[in-house]
Amino acid sequence: MVRNFLKGKEGDRINVLLSAAGCNFSKLLRAFFLFWINFLFFCTRLFQISFSRYHFS
């Protein structure tokens, strides 16, 4: 971690809250990413979309 630039006990409290918020935000982003990957996977399976028939050259 980097140095806490906030002064005093109040700064320590603010730093703890901001660190916890950042940790929770990263967990939410990870969960959203996994949900999106699973959603795309199951949509391709449901509608039987095959991307191998498209040739981009």
DRENPA-3360 file (N, C-alpha, C; in nm, 2 decimals, always signed):
BEGIN
1 = MVRNFLKG = +0.08/-0.12/+0.00/+0.00/+0.00/+0.00/+0.09/+0.12/+0.00 ~ +0.03/+0.23/-0.05/+0.10/+0.36/-0.05/+0.08/+0.43/+0.08 ~ +0.15/+0.53/+0.10/+0.14/+0.61/+0.23/+0.01/+0.68/+0.24 ~ -0.04/+0.69/+0.36/-0.16/+0.76/+0.39/-0.13/+0.91/+0.41 ~ -0.18/+0.99/+0.32/-0.15/+1.14/+0.32/-0.26/+1.21/+0.40 ~ -0.35/+1.15/+0.46/-0.45/+1.21/+0.54/-0.40/+1.22/+0.68 ~ -0.43/+1.33/+0.75/-0.37/+1.36/+0.88/-0.46/+1.32/+0.99 ~ -0.40/+1.26/+1.09/-0.46/+1.23/+1.22/-0.55/+1.10/+1.22;
9 = KEGDRINV = -0.62/+1.09/+1.33/-0.71/+0.98/+1.34/-0.83/+0.98/+1.24 ~ -0.88/+1.10/+1.22/-0.98/+1.12/+1.12/-0.94/+1.07/+0.98 ~ -0.81/+1.10/+0.95/-0.75/+1.06/+0.82/-0.74/+0.91/+0.81 ~ -0.70/+0.85/+0.92/-0.70/+0.70/+0.93/-0.83/+0.64/+0.90 ~ -0.93/+0.70/+0.96/-1.07/+0.64/+0.94/-1.12/+0.66/+0.80 ~ -1.09/+0.77/+0.74/-1.12/+0.80/+0.60/-1.05/+0.70/+0.51 ~ -0.92/+0.68/+0.54/-0.84/+0.59/+0.46/-0.89/+0.44/+0.46 ~ -0.94/+0.40/+0.58/-1.00/+0.27/+0.59/-1.12/+0.25/+0.51;
17 = LLSAAGCN = -1.21/+0.35/+0.52/-1.33/+0.35/+0.44/-1.30/+0.35/+0.29 ~ -1.21/+0.43/+0.24/-1.18/+0.43/+0.10/-1.11/+0.30/+0.06 ~ -1.03/+0.24/+0.14/-0.97/+0.11/+0.10/-1.08/+0.00/+0.09 ~ -1.17/+0.00/+0.19/-1.28/-0.10/+0.18/-1.37/-0.08/+0.06 ~ -1.39/+0.05/+0.03/-1.48/+0.08/-0.09/-1.41/+0.03/-0.22 ~ -1.28/+0.05/-0.22/-1.20/+0.01/-0.34/-1.20/-0.14/-0.35 ~ -1.19/-0.21/-0.24/-1.19/-0.36/-0.24/-1.32/-0.41/-0.29 ~ -1.43/-0.35/-0.23/-1.56/-0.39/-0.27/-1.59/-0.36/-0.42;
25 = FSKLLRAF = -1.54/-0.25/-0.47/-1.57/-0.22/-0.61/-1.50/-0.32/-0.70 ~ -1.38/-0.36/-0.66/-1.30/-0.46/-0.74/-1.38/-0.59/-0.74 ~ -1.44/-0.63/-0.63/-1.51/-0.75/-0.62/-1.64/-0.74/-0.71 ~ -1.70/-0.63/-0.71/-1.82/-0.61/-0.79/-1.78/-0.61/-0.94 ~ -1.67/-0.55/-0.98/-1.63/-0.56/-1.12/-1.60/-0.70/-1.16 ~ -1.53/-0.78/-1.08/-1.50/-0.91/-1.11/-1.63/-1.00/-1.12 ~ -1.73/-0.98/-1.03/-1.85/-1.05/-1.04/-1.93/-1.01/-1.17 ~ -1.93/-0.88/-1.21/-2.00/-0.84/-1.33/-1.93/-0.90/-1.45;
33 = FLFWINFL = -1.80/-0.90/-1.45/-1.72/-0.96/-1.56/-1.75/-1.11/-1.58 ~ -1.76/-1.18/-1.47/-1.79/-1.33/-1.48/-1.93/-1.35/-1.52 ~ -2.02/-1.27/-1.47/-2.16/-1.28/-1.52/-2.17/-1.25/-1.67 ~ -2.10/-1.15/-1.72/-2.11/-1.12/-1.86/-2.05/-1.23/-1.95 ~ -1.94/-1.29/-1.90/-1.88/-1.40/-1.98/-1.98/-1.52/-1.98 ~ -2.04/-1.55/-1.87/-2.13/-1.66/-1.86/-2.25/-1.63/-1.95 ~ -2.30/-1.51/-1.94/-2.42/-1.47/-2.02/-2.39/-1.49/-2.17 ~ -2.28/-1.44/-2.22/-2.24/-1.46/-2.36/-2.22/-1.60/-2.40;
41 = FFCTRLFQ = -2.16/-1.68/-2.31/-2.14/-1.82/-2.34/-2.28/-1.89/-2.35 ~ -2.37/-1.87/-2.26/-2.50/-1.94/-2.26/-2.59/-1.89/-2.38 ~ -2.57/-1.76/-2.41/-2.65/-1.71/-2.53/-2.60/-1.78/-2.66 ~ -2.47/-1.79/-2.67/-2.42/-1.86/-2.79/-2.46/-2.01/-2.80 ~ -2.47/-2.07/-2.68/-2.52/-2.21/-2.67/-2.67/-2.22/-2.70 ~ -2.74/-2.12/-2.65/-2.89/-2.12/-2.66/-2.93/-2.10/-2.80 ~ -2.87/-2.00/-2.87/-2.91/-1.97/-3.01/-2.82/-2.04/-3.11 ~ -2.73/-2.13/-3.06/-2.64/-2.20/-3.15/-2.57/-2.12/-3.25;
49 = ISFSRYHF = -2.51/-2.01/-3.20/-2.43/-1.92/-3.28/-2.29/-1.97/-3.29 ~ -2.25/-1.98/-3.41/-2.11/-2.03/-3.44/-2.03/-1.92/-3.50 ~ -1.92/-1.88/-3.44/-1.84/-1.78/-3.49/-1.73/-1.83/-3.58 ~ -1.72/-1.96/-3.60/-1.62/-2.02/-3.68/-1.66/-2.01/-3.83 ~ -1.78/-1.98/-3.86/-1.82/-1.97/-4.00/-1.78/-1.84/-4.06 ~ -1.75/-1.74/-3.98/-1.71/-1.61/-4.03/-1.56/-1.60/-4.04 ~ -1.52/-1.57/-4.16/-1.38/-1.56/-4.19/-1.35/-1.41/-4.22 ~ -1.27/-1.36/-4.13/-1.23/-1.22/-4.14/-1.09/-1.22/-4.20;
57 = S = -1.07/-1.19/-4.33/-0.94/-1.18/-4.39/-0.93/-1.05/-4.46;
% end
